[in-house]
Amino acid sequence: MKRYLTLLLSISLLITSAFALQSCSCGSNYSPVEQRETVPPQYVDNNGVGYDKNSDGSLCVVSVPNADNITIPEKLQGTEVTSIGKSSFKMSSVVTVTLPKTVKTIGEYAFAFSDNLREVNIPDGVLEIGTNAFSGCTSLKSVELPESLEEIGIFAFDGSGLESVVIPKNVKNVSDYAFAECENLGKVTFECDKVNIADTAFKTSINVSFVGNKNSTAISFAKSKGIEYTEK
């Protein structure tokens, strides 16, 4: 009987250990820091910024050093830098980021929870701002969105410090929670007349007001949600 109980206990411990290991493995998929420690970037520039190659041969920023100001070059070793990778700046201490005009993609969680981030340029040519790209960037008071922009992703600026923003004319979608919980967000100016705004795009951003053309979908949205608005 004792042997039987000992065997059962051993099996139980093995199963528990297996689940724990599996849990750790799954968690690492969401931890860019752990990934970069186990899989170093393919290239590192003189300032300590890490890069991997995209499928098309261009470069993607995947890690950054602990620095206040970071400038990403247009090219590294003759190859263009075209994307800011998933979680590459996440929870960094950076204050100012300068991106090159070659950048076309800003990935998921790219700058998320970088509390000190105050200034970043988004180059013309970027079509989409990824999910949670700037969420939790509480020191980011303003940002100029490029005219090329078409999609503002889910939670893109959720909980950020934005005080005002201009939505460019080519934006087609403002996704769920894109500007939610932005306590300081006041004026949102829509240069686009036809834009799909998700019901929760500005959820709990209680001080927000819209500016747009009289017959724009943005003004129709404001009316339906009880948001203050001004017609241009």
Backbone as CSV, one residue per row, in Angstrom:
resi,resn,N_x,N_y,N_z,CA_x,CA_y,CA_z,C_x,C_y,C_z
1,MET,0.819,-1.209,0.000,0.000,0.000,0.000,0.859,1.267,0.000
2,LYS,1.909,1.246,0.836,2.803,2.400,0.896,3.478,2.641,-0.450
3,ARG,3.875,1.540,-1.097,4.510,1.678,-2.416,3.532,2.289,-3.420
4,TYR,2.284,1.879,-3.328,1.247,2.390,-4.238,1.050,3.890,-4.041
5,LEU,0.979,4.295,-2.731,0.811,5.718,-2.437,2.017,6.538,-2.878
6,THR,3.209,5.955,-2.685,4.437,6.635,-3.114,4.452,6.818,-4.623
7,LEU,4.004,5.797,-5.338,3.948,5.869,-6.798,2.978,6.950,-7.256
8,LEU,1.801,6.997,-6.614,0.819,8.024,-6.966,1.353,9.426,-6.711
9,LEU,2.051,9.583,-5.577,2.631,10.887,-5.238,3.675,11.306,-6.263
10,SER,4.488,10.359,-6.706,5.532,10.649,-7.694,4.915,11.076,-9.009
11,ILE,3.859,10.357,-9.422,3.182,10.704,-10.686,2.575,12.096,-10.590
12,SER,1.952,12.407,-9.418,1.343,13.723,-9.218,2.375,14.832,-9.313
13,LEU,3.546,14.620,-8.713,4.615,15.626,-8.773,5.120,15.824,-10.180
14,LEU,5.223,14.738,-10.937,5.673,14.832,-12.325,4.694,15.632,-13.170
15,ILE,3.390,15.369,-12.967,2.363,16.102,-13.727,2.399,17.579,-13.384
16,THR,2.535,17.882,-12.065,2.606,19.290,-11.630,3.803,20.001,-12.230
17,SER,4.941,19.333,-12.266,6.162,19.916,-12.841,5.995,20.160,-14.320
18,ALA,5.334,19.217,-14.989,5.134,19.362,-16.436,4.275,20.575,-16.752
19,PHE,3.182,20.765,-15.962,2.331,21.937,-16.175,3.073,23.227,-15.893
20,ALA,3.915,23.208,-14.865,4.693,24.413,-14.521,5.641,24.776,-15.637
21,LEU,6.308,23.756,-16.208,7.230,24.013,-17.311,6.484,24.536,-18.521
22,GLN,5.309,23.941,-18.788,4.521,24.395,-19.925,4.094,25.835,-19.748
23,SER,3.698,26.186,-18.521,3.282,27.552,-18.228,4.409,28.532,-18.460
24,CYS,5.634,28.165,-18.040,6.789,29.035,-18.249,7.053,29.207,-19.736
25,SER,6.931,28.124,-20.469,7.186,28.172,-21.905,6.220,29.091,-22.599
26,CYS,4.920,28.980,-22.204,3.916,29.828,-22.835,4.171,31.285,-22.490
27,GLY,4.527,31.538,-21.233,4.761,32.913,-20.804,5.881,33.568,-21.570
28,SER,6.906,32.805,-21.957,8.043,33.389,-22.652,7.658,33.922,-24.017
29,ASN,6.544,33.416,-24.573,6.102,33.914,-25.869,5.678,35.374,-25.789
30,TYR,5.343,35.841,-24.599,4.891,37.203,-24.419,5.930,38.059,-23.722
31,SER,7.130,37.555,-23.600,8.196,38.286,-22.928,9.358,38.523,-23.878
32,PRO,9.385,39.678,-24.548,10.454,39.953,-25.504,11.832,39.979,-24.859
33,VAL,11.882,40.341,-23.562,13.169,40.381,-22.884,13.753,38.975,-22.805
34,GLU,12.935,38.012,-22.406,13.402,36.629,-22.319,13.813,36.119,-23.699
35,GLN,13.040,36.444,-24.708,13.352,35.990,-26.059,14.690,36.557,-26.531
36,ARG,14.942,37.821,-26.229,16.182,38.427,-26.690,17.386,37.866,-25.940
37,GLU,17.168,37.440,-24.690,18.268,36.846,-23.938,18.654,35.486,-24.510
38,THR,17.644,34.713,-24.918,17.922,33.373,-25.426,18.248,33.381,-26.910
39,VAL,17.674,34.362,-27.637,17.945,34.473,-29.066,18.453,35.889,-29.340
40,PRO,19.751,36.096,-29.329,20.308,37.435,-29.538,19.955,37.977,-30.925
41,PRO,19.880,39.297,-31.063,19.618,39.876,-32.384,20.724,39.508,-33.363
42,GLN,20.354,39.450,-34.624,21.320,39.083,-35.664,22.370,40.164,-35.875
43,TYR,21.953,41.431,-35.678,22.867,42.553,-35.879,22.694,43.548,-34.738
44,VAL,23.782,44.216,-34.364,23.742,45.263,-33.351,24.554,46.445,-33.866
45,ASP,23.942,47.643,-33.850,24.682,48.805,-34.347,25.581,49.381,-33.253
46,ASN,26.290,50.447,-33.575,27.268,51.026,-32.638,26.615,51.615,-31.387
47,ASN,25.307,51.856,-31.447,24.600,52.420,-30.298,23.909,51.356,-29.454
48,GLY,24.043,50.101,-29.845,23.462,49.013,-29.066,22.069,48.600,-29.467
49,VAL,21.559,49.146,-30.567,20.234,48.759,-31.065,20.364,47.433,-31.823
50,GLY,19.456,46.496,-31.520,19.506,45.179,-32.149,18.512,45.045,-33.295
51,TYR,18.894,44.266,-34.317,18.058,44.096,-35.509,18.021,42.632,-35.936
52,ASP,16.889,42.242,-36.508,16.773,40.965,-37.204,16.344,41.235,-38.632
53,LYS,16.555,40.262,-39.507,16.148,40.409,-40.903,14.677,40.047,-41.073
54,ASN,13.964,40.851,-41.847,12.604,40.520,-42.258,12.649,39.506,-43.395
55,SER,11.504,38.962,-43.731,11.444,37.955,-44.794,11.855,38.523,-46.150
56,ASP,11.698,39.846,-46.320,12.083,40.456,-47.592,13.540,40.918,-47.621
57,GLY,14.271,40.643,-46.531,15.686,41.013,-46.483,15.972,42.327,-45.801
58,SER,14.929,43.142,-45.571,15.121,44.402,-44.851,15.291,44.120,-43.361
59,LEU,15.556,45.170,-42.576,15.827,44.987,-41.153,14.685,45.470,-40.267
60,CYS,14.550,44.793,-39.129,13.529,45.100,-38.128,14.211,45.340,-36.787
61,VAL,13.879,46.438,-36.127,14.410,46.706,-34.793,13.774,45.722,-33.803
62,VAL,14.595,45.023,-33.035,14.059,44.036,-32.089,14.464,44.307,-30.639
63,SER,15.454,45.150,-30.415,15.856,45.469,-29.042,16.574,46.809,-29.024
64,VAL,16.513,47.466,-27.868,17.160,48.779,-27.738,17.908,48.837,-26.412
65,PRO,18.934,49.682,-26.340,19.701,49.823,-25.096,18.967,50.695,-24.097
66,ASN,19.481,50.765,-22.899,18.945,51.638,-21.864,19.508,53.039,-22.099
67,ALA,18.723,53.865,-22.807,19.195,55.205,-23.162,18.014,56.164,-23.227
68,ASP,18.278,57.462,-22.987,17.219,58.472,-23.034,16.808,58.794,-24.456
69,ASN,17.788,58.864,-25.347,17.525,59.259,-26.733,18.046,58.195,-27.691
70,ILE,17.182,57.750,-28.579,17.563,56.705,-29.527,17.205,57.139,-30.942
71,THR,18.177,57.067,-31.819,17.966,57.368,-33.236,18.186,56.093,-34.041
72,ILE,17.191,55.718,-34.813,17.289,54.539,-35.665,17.763,54.978,-37.049
73,PRO,18.819,54.393,-37.576,19.333,54.801,-38.894,18.457,54.284,-40.029
74,GLU,18.584,54.912,-41.195,17.854,54.434,-42.372,18.386,53.078,-42.830
75,LYS,19.708,52.923,-42.703,20.334,51.686,-43.163,21.375,51.198,-42.159
76,LEU,21.561,49.904,-42.128,22.637,49.297,-41.366,23.363,48.332,-42.295
77,GLN,24.645,48.581,-42.480,25.452,47.769,-43.404,24.817,47.688,-44.789
78,GLY,24.266,48.826,-45.229,23.699,48.918,-46.571,22.288,48.395,-46.709
79,THR,21.686,47.896,-45.617,20.337,47.337,-45.673,19.353,48.258,-44.954
80,GLU,18.203,48.530,-45.596,17.228,49.450,-45.027,16.543,48.882,-43.784
81,VAL,16.296,49.790,-42.830,15.518,49.453,-41.639,14.072,49.842,-41.930
82,THR,13.169,48.852,-42.004,11.801,49.129,-42.442,10.724,48.896,-41.386
83,SER,11.093,48.323,-40.247,10.049,48.050,-39.263,10.564,48.144,-37.826
84,ILE,9.645,48.500,-36.954,9.900,48.506,-35.511,9.181,47.284,-34.961
85,GLY,9.929,46.317,-34.500,9.388,45.015,-34.163,8.544,44.967,-32.901
86,LYS,7.837,43.873,-32.753,6.971,43.632,-31.608,7.746,43.766,-30.293
87,SER,7.246,44.642,-29.417,7.786,44.825,-28.064,9.229,45.309,-28.029
88,SER,9.737,45.834,-29.134,11.155,46.206,-29.203,11.540,47.312,-28.214
89,PHE,10.645,48.270,-27.978,10.894,49.350,-27.011,10.059,49.167,-25.745
90,LYS,9.360,48.080,-25.627,8.405,47.889,-24.529,9.072,48.067,-23.160
91,MET,8.455,48.927,-22.341,8.913,49.201,-20.978,10.336,49.746,-20.942
92,SER,10.753,50.413,-22.009,12.092,51.000,-22.044,12.094,52.335,-21.301
93,SER,13.281,52.876,-21.077,13.424,54.158,-20.379,13.573,55.319,-21.352
94,VAL,13.397,55.062,-22.623,13.648,56.063,-23.658,12.713,57.273,-23.500
95,VAL,13.265,58.461,-23.807,12.511,59.714,-23.735,12.172,60.215,-25.140
96,THR,13.152,60.163,-26.017,12.976,60.645,-27.395,13.420,59.574,-28.376
97,VAL,12.585,59.327,-29.377,12.914,58.352,-30.421,12.797,59.021,-31.784
98,THR,13.838,58.868,-32.594,13.828,59.381,-33.962,13.846,58.200,-34.919
99,LEU,12.794,58.090,-35.712,12.674,56.993,-36.670,12.981,57.493,-38.076
100,PRO,13.583,56.663,-38.920,13.902,57.073,-40.289,12.688,56.971,-41.211
101,LYS,12.767,57.642,-42.336,11.663,57.630,-43.300,11.474,56.270,-43.959
102,THR,12.430,55.369,-43.777,12.337,54.036,-44.368,11.384,53.117,-43.600
103,VAL,11.028,53.489,-42.367,10.159,52.637,-41.543,8.734,52.645,-42.095
104,LYS,8.179,51.448,-42.289,6.826,51.286,-42.819,5.876,50.618,-41.825
105,THR,6.424,49.938,-40.832,5.597,49.155,-39.915,5.994,49.409,-38.465
106,ILE,4.989,49.621,-37.618,5.203,49.722,-36.173,4.416,48.583,-35.547
107,GLY,5.114,47.624,-34.981,4.507,46.380,-34.525,3.764,46.459,-33.211
108,GLU,3.180,45.336,-32.828,2.435,45.218,-31.581,3.330,45.520,-30.375
109,TYR,2.787,46.291,-29.445,3.482,46.616,-28.195,4.851,47.273,-28.428
110,ALA,5.060,47.848,-29.594,6.382,48.375,-29.948,6.943,49.317,-28.882
111,PHE,6.132,50.251,-28.396,6.584,51.227,-27.397,5.781,51.125,-26.100
112,ALA,5.018,50.097,-25.942,4.073,49.996,-24.827,4.738,50.152,-23.460
113,PHE,4.053,50.911,-22.601,4.454,51.078,-21.198,5.847,51.683,-21.031
114,SER,6.269,52.453,-22.026,7.500,53.241,-21.893,7.098,54.564,-21.247
115,ASP,7.108,54.595,-19.941,6.536,55.706,-19.172,7.199,57.044,-19.441
116,ASN,8.466,57.036,-19.851,9.209,58.283,-20.039,9.133,58.831,-21.461
117,LEU,8.544,58.078,-22.376,8.525,58.493,-23.777,7.724,59.774,-23.956
118,ARG,8.389,60.804,-24.460,7.745,62.105,-24.657,7.633,62.496,-26.120
119,GLU,8.541,61.984,-26.922,8.561,62.430,-28.318,8.959,61.285,-29.240
120,VAL,8.156,61.067,-30.277,8.466,60.076,-31.302,7.840,60.541,-32.612
121,ASN,8.589,60.417,-33.684,8.053,60.757,-34.994,7.605,59.477,-35.692
122,ILE,6.459,59.522,-36.325,5.979,58.378,-37.100,6.080,58.770,-38.566
123,PRO,6.991,58.150,-39.318,7.279,58.595,-40.689,6.116,58.402,-41.657
124,ASP,6.053,59.258,-42.651,5.090,59.074,-43.723,5.468,57.798,-44.474
125,GLY,4.502,56.977,-44.737,4.753,55.664,-45.326,4.252,54.553,-44.429
126,VAL,4.111,54.857,-43.127,3.543,53.890,-42.190,2.040,53.789,-42.446
127,LEU,1.560,52.574,-42.680,0.150,52.349,-42.993,-0.678,51.988,-41.768
128,GLU,-0.047,51.347,-40.792,-0.794,50.865,-39.630,0.033,51.010,-38.356
129,ILE,-0.637,51.414,-37.294,-0.031,51.422,-35.969,-0.579,50.204,-35.247
130,GLY,0.294,49.302,-34.854,-0.100,47.998,-34.344,-0.791,48.011,-32.990
131,THR,-1.343,46.861,-32.644,-2.033,46.659,-31.375,-1.147,47.042,-30.191
132,ASN,-1.687,47.891,-29.303,-0.984,48.308,-28.086,0.355,48.996,-28.351
133,ALA,0.555,49.506,-29.533,1.860,50.065,-29.900,2.337,51.145,-28.929
134,PHE,1.434,52.014,-28.487,1.804,53.097,-27.576,0.965,53.075,-26.297
135,SER,0.367,51.958,-25.988,-0.477,51.894,-24.794,0.367,52.093,-23.531
136,GLY,-0.182,52.857,-22.606,0.510,53.091,-21.341,1.667,54.062,-21.407
137,CYS,1.831,54.757,-22.536,2.897,55.772,-22.648,2.366,57.072,-22.043
138,THR,2.413,57.167,-20.737,1.752,58.253,-20.019,2.385,59.627,-20.212
139,SER,3.643,59.670,-20.630,4.316,60.960,-20.835,4.188,61.468,-22.265
140,LEU,3.575,60.672,-23.129,3.420,61.055,-24.535,2.202,61.965,-24.667
141,LYS,2.449,63.268,-24.779,1.373,64.257,-24.810,0.838,64.519,-26.211
142,SER,1.691,64.366,-27.204,1.259,64.613,-28.579,2.046,63.738,-29.540
143,VAL,1.450,63.474,-30.675,2.109,62.718,-31.721,1.495,63.123,-33.061
144,GLU,2.334,63.263,-34.059,1.847,63.619,-35.391,1.726,62.351,-36.222
145,LEU,0.497,62.030,-36.585,0.252,60.831,-37.370,0.446,61.145,-38.853
146,PRO,1.092,60.258,-39.612,1.389,60.545,-41.022,0.162,60.420,-41.920
147,GLU,0.199,61.119,-43.042,-0.919,61.083,-43.985,-1.095,59.703,-44.614
148,SER,-0.048,58.903,-44.611,-0.127,57.567,-45.198,-0.945,56.604,-44.338
149,LEU,-1.163,56.952,-43.076,-1.774,56.041,-42.116,-3.201,55.659,-42.514
150,GLU,-3.500,54.348,-42.430,-4.832,53.842,-42.751,-5.514,53.157,-41.573
151,GLU,-4.734,52.539,-40.691,-5.308,51.764,-39.594,-4.666,52.172,-38.257
152,ILE,-5.524,52.397,-37.277,-5.055,52.611,-35.907,-5.525,51.415,-35.114
153,GLY,-4.594,50.593,-34.670,-4.881,49.282,-34.107,-5.547,49.285,-32.746
154,ILE,-5.982,48.095,-32.334,-6.626,47.898,-31.040,-5.682,48.332,-29.908
155,PHE,-6.207,49.142,-28.987,-5.441,49.629,-27.835,-4.190,50.422,-28.242
156,ALA,-4.139,50.930,-29.467,-2.916,51.571,-29.964,-2.374,52.652,-29.029
157,PHE,-3.247,53.530,-28.533,-2.833,54.609,-27.628,-3.571,54.534,-26.294
158,ASP,-4.086,53.390,-25.966,-4.853,53.192,-24.736,-4.035,53.603,-23.505
159,GLY,-4.629,54.442,-22.672,-3.966,54.838,-21.435,-2.752,55.720,-21.623
160,SER,-2.603,56.309,-22.800,-1.462,57.201,-23.050,-1.769,58.601,-22.524
161,GLY,-0.772,59.480,-22.585,-0.946,60.838,-22.085,-1.367,61.839,-23.142
162,LEU,-1.827,61.374,-24.298,-2.202,62.280,-25.386,-3.211,63.334,-24.932
163,GLU,-2.966,64.571,-25.371,-3.865,65.669,-25.050,-4.691,66.086,-26.262
164,SER,-4.141,65.893,-27.442,-4.870,66.164,-28.686,-4.242,65.336,-29.790
165,VAL,-5.012,65.101,-30.849,-4.491,64.315,-31.962,-5.298,64.635,-33.216
166,VAL,-4.603,64.586,-34.347,-5.247,64.776,-35.646,-5.271,63.436,-36.361
167,ILE,-6.453,62.987,-36.761,-6.606,61.736,-37.494,-6.524,62.075,-38.984
168,PRO,-5.473,61.613,-39.675,-5.260,62.010,-41.073,-6.352,61.541,-42.034
169,LYS,-6.335,62.107,-43.223,-7.428,61.912,-44.183,-7.546,60.502,-44.731
170,ASN,-6.474,59.709,-44.679,-6.522,58.369,-45.260,-6.860,57.265,-44.260
171,VAL,-7.069,57.639,-42.997,-7.396,56.628,-41.982,-8.777,56.041,-42.270
172,LYS,-8.830,54.714,-42.326,-10.087,54.011,-42.597,-10.708,53.432,-41.334
173,ASN,-9.865,53.037,-40.364,-10.375,52.399,-39.156,-9.673,52.901,-37.896
174,VAL,-10.471,53.233,-36.904,-9.975,53.501,-35.562,-10.522,52.356,-34.710
175,SER,-9.664,51.461,-34.313,-10.083,50.180,-33.738,-10.517,50.269,-32.280
176,ASP,-11.025,49.151,-31.769,-11.483,49.061,-30.387,-10.414,49.548,-29.410
177,TYR,-10.835,50.408,-28.495,-9.994,50.903,-27.398,-8.739,51.638,-27.881
178,ALA,-8.732,52.078,-29.129,-7.542,52.739,-29.679,-7.111,53.939,-28.841
179,PHE,-8.083,54.717,-28.354,-7.785,55.887,-27.520,-8.541,55.816,-26.191
180,ALA,-8.774,54.616,-25.720,-9.505,54.443,-24.462,-8.656,54.855,-23.260
181,GLU,-9.324,55.293,-22.212,-8.680,55.648,-20.948,-7.576,56.686,-21.105
182,CYS,-7.760,57.572,-22.085,-6.829,58.707,-22.242,-7.429,59.883,-21.475
183,GLU,-7.076,60.002,-20.215,-7.717,60.964,-19.325,-7.501,62.415,-19.752
184,ASN,-6.389,62.683,-20.422,-6.066,64.064,-20.800,-6.449,64.403,-22.234
185,LEU,-7.016,63.428,-22.935,-7.322,63.658,-24.353,-8.508,64.599,-24.496
186,GLY,-8.251,65.734,-25.162,-9.300,66.715,-25.401,-9.754,66.686,-26.843
187,LYS,-9.116,67.500,-27.674,-9.577,67.658,-29.056,-9.023,66.574,-29.979
188,VAL,-9.930,65.932,-30.701,-9.561,64.984,-31.756,-10.101,65.532,-33.071
189,THR,-9.197,65.896,-33.965,-9.582,66.479,-35.243,-9.528,65.404,-36.326
190,PHE,-10.639,65.231,-37.024,-10.726,64.240,-38.086,-10.612,64.933,-39.443
191,GLU,-9.545,64.593,-40.166,-9.399,65.094,-41.531,-10.030,64.140,-42.532
192,CYS,-10.405,62.953,-42.053,-11.046,61.943,-42.899,-12.564,62.070,-42.762
193,ASP,-13.266,62.001,-43.888,-14.722,62.116,-43.861,-15.398,60.768,-43.642
194,LYS,-14.790,59.722,-44.176,-15.362,58.389,-44.035,-14.383,57.512,-43.259
195,VAL,-14.699,57.273,-42.017,-13.828,56.479,-41.159,-14.691,55.607,-40.251
196,ASN,-14.312,54.375,-40.101,-15.017,53.467,-39.207,-14.421,53.596,-37.809
197,ILE,-15.229,54.020,-36.862,-14.779,54.197,-35.480,-15.456,53.134,-34.618
198,ALA,-14.673,52.285,-33.994,-15.227,51.232,-33.137,-15.942,51.838,-31.935
199,ASP,-16.973,51.159,-31.469,-17.782,51.670,-30.353,-16.950,52.008,-29.124
200,THR,-15.895,51.230,-28.889,-15.089,51.420,-27.679,-13.814,52.219,-27.924
201,ALA,-13.674,52.798,-29.114,-12.420,53.462,-29.487,-12.009,54.541,-28.487
202,PHE,-12.982,55.261,-27.912,-12.680,56.354,-26.982,-13.288,56.091,-25.599
203,LYS,-13.456,54.829,-25.253,-14.110,54.464,-24.004,-13.389,55.058,-22.791
204,THR,-14.133,55.659,-21.934,-13.697,56.315,-20.682,-12.704,57.465,-20.898
205,SER,-12.561,57.926,-22.131,-11.813,59.170,-22.359,-12.833,60.295,-22.234
206,ILE,-13.115,60.661,-21.011,-14.307,61.452,-20.698,-14.237,62.913,-21.147
207,ASN,-13.055,63.419,-21.434,-12.925,64.833,-21.801,-12.807,65.056,-23.306
208,VAL,-12.983,64.003,-24.087,-12.740,64.094,-25.518,-13.841,64.862,-26.236
209,SER,-13.431,65.608,-27.259,-14.372,66.281,-28.157,-13.845,66.157,-29.582
210,PHE,-14.761,66.124,-30.543,-14.407,65.906,-31.940,-14.500,67.200,-32.737
211,VAL,-13.661,67.294,-33.758,-13.758,68.338,-34.774,-13.747,67.626,-36.123
212,GLY,-14.740,67.913,-36.964,-14.789,67.252,-38.264,-15.764,67.934,-39.195
213,ASN,-15.763,67.515,-40.443,-16.689,68.073,-41.427,-18.122,67.675,-41.096
214,LYS,-19.044,68.504,-41.445,-20.445,68.363,-41.057,-21.016,66.983,-41.337
215,ASN,-20.758,66.452,-42.519,-21.347,65.179,-42.915,-20.405,63.986,-42.736
216,SER,-19.359,64.169,-41.963,-18.400,63.084,-41.771,-18.958,62.026,-40.822
217,THR,-18.445,60.821,-40.970,-18.862,59.738,-40.071,-18.384,60.001,-38.642
218,ALA,-17.329,60.776,-38.488,-16.833,61.103,-37.154,-17.852,61.936,-36.389
219,ILE,-18.455,62.908,-37.051,-19.465,63.740,-36.403,-20.720,62.923,-36.104
220,SER,-21.075,62.030,-37.018,-22.221,61.142,-36.770,-21.960,60.266,-35.548
221,PHE,-20.732,59.782,-35.432,-20.344,58.953,-34.280,-20.457,59.770,-32.995
222,ALA,-19.945,60.998,-33.033,-19.988,61.859,-31.847,-21.433,62.084,-31.397
223,LYS,-22.319,62.332,-32.339,-23.726,62.551,-32.005,-24.332,61.314,-31.348
224,SER,-23.996,60.152,-31.883,-24.578,58.905,-31.370,-24.054,58.547,-29.983
225,LYS,-22.866,59.027,-29.652,-22.243,58.684,-28.373,-22.324,59.815,-27.339
226,GLY,-22.926,60.917,-27.723,-23.020,62.031,-26.791,-21.701,62.741,-26.572
227,ILE,-20.814,62.661,-27.560,-19.515,63.327,-27.479,-19.646,64.750,-28.017
228,GLU,-19.065,65.703,-27.342,-19.086,67.075,-27.838,-18.372,67.160,-29.175
229,TYR,-18.864,68.025,-30.060,-18.255,68.104,-31.388,-18.372,69.520,-31.940
230,THR,-17.474,69.814,-32.862,-17.498,71.087,-33.584,-17.402,70.777,-35.066
231,GLU,-18.300,71.333,-35.847,-18.282,71.117,-37.287,-17.396,72.166,-37.957
232,LYS,-16.567,71.676,-38.876,-15.677,72.606,-39.595,-16.438,73.290,-40.733
